[in-house]
Amino acid sequence: MALVKPMDLIKSLQKKVCMHSDVYFRTNKQTSKTYTGKICSPSKKAPSAAQIRSRTRFAKVRAAIQTILDDPAQRAVLDKEFKAQTDYGSLLGYTSHKLNGNYDENGDLISN
């Protein structure tokens, strides 16, 4: 992916410009560099059973992680751990990485 120096109009853009666009903008929070990407050939096939299971699992895990982040006591602990590391740029990304292995293939909690 190429490094882009955006004009002032698009410096603050994230994700898509509009819902019809296939060009995405992303800014690295640590380096403040903006990158663009484009979906060249999205799939037109119906999703497979494995893809549907994966999407369902992701939705369940994401909802569980949001519940954990909404709890002030657990969030305080995660905030402290997040600030002590440098690999992840967002608390959600750090929490997702840390807790994702605690859920089975159906998205149910195994351990905490």
Secondary structure, DSSP 8 states (H G I E B T S, - for coil): --EE---GGGTT--EESSTT--EEEEE-TTT--EEEEE-SS---S---HHHHHHHHHHHHHHHHHHHHHHSHHHHHHHHHHHHH-SS-SSHHHHHHHHHGGGB-TTS-B---
